[in-house]
Amino acid sequence: MNAAHIRLMRLGAPVVKHGGAALAVAEQLAKQLNPYALHFVLIDPFNLMLPFGVIRHLAQLKRIDLMIHVSAMDLQRNWGRYAQQVHSPLDEFAPGWREVVDLAQPEEAARLHFVRYWVESVRKLGFDGDVRFELITGSKNQPLYWLVLITKHEIAQKFWKTAAQYGKTQQLF
């Protein structure tokens, strides 16, 4: 965060940095930012340790779009362990999932149902645009994470479609 802040300041960007627990920072930002300005937030948790409250706070802003790195690897590797725990990262990521996901179904189906539940929970916060997933894989084609675009405005969808098309025709990295 500090390195990015310094680089952007050197470029003359009007940046302000906020550090701390994601939930507290999201709550603070939702109160401080202009609710009618255009906002784009990149959320990049290390794994599924993203409290749903972060999205809930940010959703208070009228014009906001989110891009979230959702760890497909964490979901796949740790599903069985997380599902058996009384309280796990899944409960923070998608509160209430245990009431709707049948753990007796095959693991892959349960994970898919979990993700669908999360998407519907996000939509209920006012993100009525498309929710788009782009799977990012590793060098051995193993799923690493999804880039998930969650929008309130159609212009973000136009940007996404252009970027996704560019990624399919040229190497980005």
N, C-alpha and C positions, 0 to 999 in steps of 0.2 A: 504494500500500500504506500509506504513512504517513497519507494523508488518511483512508482507511477506518478505520485503527487509531484515530486521534484521535476521529473521529465515534462509533465504537463505545464507546470509553472514556468519552466524555461522556455516553453513554446508560447507563453503568453495566454494560456487557457485560464478562464476564470473558474478554477477548481477549489473545492472545499473538501477536506477529508474528514471522515467520521470513523472512529474506531470503536470497537467494543463488541458486545454480544449482538448477533444479527437481529434478534427480536427487539431489543431495546433501541438499536439504531434505526430500524424500520419504523418503529413507533414515533421516534423523534423526527425523522425525515417527513413522515406523513403529516405531521403537524406544522413543520417549518416550510415545506415547499408550497409553491403556488398551486392550488388545486385545479386551476384552469390552464396552466402551462402544459406543454407537451413534455412527457417524461419517458425515458427508456432506461430500464434497469437490467443489468446483467447480474444474475445471482449464480455464484460458482462455489457451492459447498464441496467439501472434500469427498463426501459420500452422501448417504440419505439423511444426514443430520441437519435437515432444513426444517425448522419449526413452521407449520402451516400459518401461524400467526404473522410471520414475515409477509407472506402474500396478502393476508387479510388486512394488515395495516396499509400496505402499498395500494391495495385496491380502493382505498378511500379517495385516492386521487382520480379525478374525472377522466383525464387523458393520460393513460399510462399503458405501456406495453412492456412485457417482461420476456427476457430470454434466460432460461434456467438450464444449467447443466444438471441433469438427473442421472445419477449413477446406475446404469444398467448392470454394471459389474457387481456393485454392492447388493443390488436387488437379487441378482441371480445367485451369487455366492452365498449370501447370508439369509436368504428367505426362510429356510427351514429353522434356523436358530432364532431369527427374529420372531417368526410366527409362534414359536413355542414359549417365548419369554412373556412374562406378565405385562411388562412395559418395555417397548423396544423403540428404535428410531422410526419404525413404521407408524407408531402411534403419534409421534410428533409430526411426521411428514403428512399423514392423512388421518386426522382424528376421526374416530367412528368407523374405521374400515372393518373392524372385527364384527360389527353388527351386520355387514352386508356381504363379506367374502366368505364363502364356504371353504373351509380348510380341508374338507374331506375330498374335494375334487383334486385332480392331478395338479402337481405343483405349478406347471407352466400355465394352466388355466387360472389358478388362484392368483398368480402374479399378474396376469393380464386383467383380471377382474379388479385387482387392487389398483392398477394404473388407471383403469377406466373410472373407478370410484374417485380417485384423486382429481382427474380431469373434470368430472362433473362437479366436484366440490369447488374447484377453481372457477368454473363457469358461473356458479351460484353467487360469486362475489362481484359479478358484473362484467366479467370478461366474456362477452358474448360473440366475439369474433372467432375465427378458426383457432384451434390449438394444433400446432404442427410439430411433429417429431422428426428429427433427422438423426439416425443412428450413426455414431462415430465408432469405428472399429480400430483395433490395434493391427500390428504388422502381421499377425497370424489370423486375422479376420475375427478375433474375439470381440464381443460387444464391450465397449468401455462405458460410454454414456450416450444419452440422447441430448441433443440441443432441442429444447422445447420452447417454441415461441407462443406466447399467450397474449392476445391483443384485445384492445378495446376499440381500435380504429383500423380501418381498411388500408391505410397507407403503409402500415407495418407489414401487412400481407404482401403488398406490391414489392417492398424491399426484400422480403424473404424469398419470394419467387425468383427475383433477379439473382440474388446471392446463391440460391440453391441451383439454379441453372448454370451459373458460372462455375460452381463447384463440380458439376457433372462433366463439364467440357474441358476444364483445365485443372492442373494441380494447384491447390491453394498453399501447400506447405512443401 
